[in-house]
Every structure is written in structure tokens, then in C-alpha cells.
């Protein structure tokens, strides 16, 4: 069966470094950090008091006040980013067959803020004090459902939950849906708002987070030997995926084409990756095979690069094993140095970044990379500190999640 080509025609994001793809990409290329002291709740008793907190977000810029009150923060982010992406794409849904337009959005945790708040109400006032909107706010599919409701969409609607790979898996599944002729358009990506009292406490208990509380902008240090954990962040990245000829017929601007998708699992450990990175390597190989590209075609890899030793080393080994001698010509960076780690949203935000890299011919840096870990391949250019101008025809993006989930996506210039 011949596959349909799949184009990216709209980008939207809500992040600690901006609420548009242009604003985000500019800040990343300038090496700015979105990590700061957490202000949304009291962290004085926490060992970690920093995160990628979004302070300027106002949901009523995207939906009316009544609707926003019925959404958890993770859903508000997704709806806001979706509105940006739809507007940028120039789509007019009144001209579309709404059964051919779908939504596939990932989240690793969903409405944790709502769960926490309603649990407090239960403890303080009893069961009658719990909101009737509790379940519609907390359910993981609330983001995809509410996006469809905003536009009256009647096609495929799925929520993907695979920890830190959720956003990339959602985009990969949306690509497959269009490639095999089931839909013309999919609104897709990932969203997360787990920077909450329980969310932060949980990752503190797991000893996963950086404790550089006095230097928040230096805390997220992918591939650096002096890293001490990742930085928990929040946000959303949403893209419009569209059947290529459909996009061309309406004169849409095409950022890039989704060329290949690979998804595997380590089958090893609930939180730790396979030490040799072989699971991630298989996902990359699968994506490259589906894209029908040789190793030398890839110009840029957006690494998962969380800033934890186990993850960084496993991914470096995976990249080296897949690309072999070509690693000397490869450019690799982790934008988590600037943004921190937004869990189920991070892969979608990074695919958005890859689309901008192809469009702008600039690669964002890996900030805070002062001393490369000795176990990372020294032949790789990790774009330390400063952005790099480079013509990029093909990118590959990795997302690796708790549970052993691996996802890789290849984008190409049109």
C-alpha cells in the first residue's frame, strides 16, 4: 500500500520561554533559560525549589472564562497551543469534512493539579465538597477531547500516555493515521502541567531532580559531567499534521514533512533505560528505515538529553551505535538545557523545534555543557553554549520515557 505524504502546516506552544513557536525558537537560539524559582506554591520545605514554570499564561486568551474553569491546567495549555497552531495553519474547518479531521494528544500524567485540589476538598469537607467537574478535568483525554469540542471535530480522537515519550508517540500515531489514509488533518502533540506540590514531591522522592536552587538557570545540564538531575517543567507543543496534497491544494505553508516513525520498548526497567541504549537505537533505526534514508542524510538530532546520567549515557551510546562513523558529521543538541523537562509535552515541543530548525537553518545550543561526560562520544558536536548556523535537510528527534518507551521521528525539508 502506498503511503500518503504527511506535512506539518501549523505550530503552537506554551512554554516557560514563550507562547509562540517564533518566540520559543528565538529564545532557545539565544541560549536563554526558562528555569527559575517556583512561585505557584510554597516550596520552602522541598529539597528542590526550581522548575520550568510558566508564569504569564492566561487561559482566557484562548477560551472563555467559563470554559477555562472546567479545564485542568494541562488541558488549558493544550487548547491554547492548538489555537495557535490552527490559526497559523490557515485552516477553515467549515470547508473540511469534519469526519476526516482528528485529534491525537499525549500527556504523561494528566490532571494531577485537579486530583490534588479535590483531594484536599474531600479531606476538609467530605465527599459532597468534591466538584462534579473533577473527572472531566483530571482525565488524561480531556486535552484531546476539549480541542475537538473547540472546533466541532468528528474524526479520530485519541489520548496517548507513555510517560516522557507521550508527545512523540502522539505525533507518530497521527502521522500513521494520515499516511494510511484514515484522516486528512490531525491536531497532535503533547501537554503537561505536573509542576504541582505532589508532582514536585514525587520526583524529589525519586531523587531525579537537580538541586541547584541558587543557580536555577544553570541547573539543567544535559551531557555535562557535573549534572545532578533534570529540571521539572510544564508546557505544551501542538502541531497540525496534514496530508501533503491536501495542504498543497489549499496553498498552505509547509514547515517540514514527517518522513518516518519508530517506536520500541526496552523491556528492562520501569524507570532506568537499557545501559547500552539498544532500545533507543532500534527506535532510531526503525524511523530511518521507514523514511528510507541513509545514516549520512541526517543533519541534526534533537536528543532526549534530560541531564540525568543514566539517560544521557544510554542515549549517547545509542546515537553512536546507530550512526557509526557518521557521528563526526552529526550535530546533536538538547533543548532541555534551556527548557527543562516537561514530561509528556517535551517530545512534541522538540518536534516543533526540529521543524523550526529546518525552516531557519539554525540549531539551538545545549546550554550549560561545560565539561562533556567522559562516557559520551567526543566525536559528536553537541553545540555547546552557542547556536550554530547549518543547512538542515533532515532531523531526527528522540523521546525516551519511564516504562522503557522509546520514540523517534524523522522530519525532512520540503
Secondary structure, DSSP 8 states (H G I E B T S, - for coil): -----EEEEEEEEEBTTBSSHHHHHHHHHTT----EE--SS--TTSS--EEB---S--GGGTS-HHHHHTS-HHHHHHHHHHHHHHHHHT--GGGS-GGGEEEEEE-SS--HHHHHHHHHHHHHH-GGGS-TTHHHHHSTTHHHHHHHHHHT--S-EEEE--GGGHHHHHHHHHHHHHHTTS-SEEEEEEEE---SHHHHHHHHHTT-B---TT-GGG---TTBTT---B-BB-EEEEEEEEEHHHHHHTT----EEEEEEEEEE--S-SSS--TT-HHHHHHHHHHHHHHT--GGG--EEE----S-HHHHHHHHHHHHHHHGGGGGG-EEE-THHHH-B-GGGHHHHHHHHHHHHHHHTEE--BTT--SB-TTS-TTSB--BSS-EE---SEEEEEEEETTTEEEEEEEE--
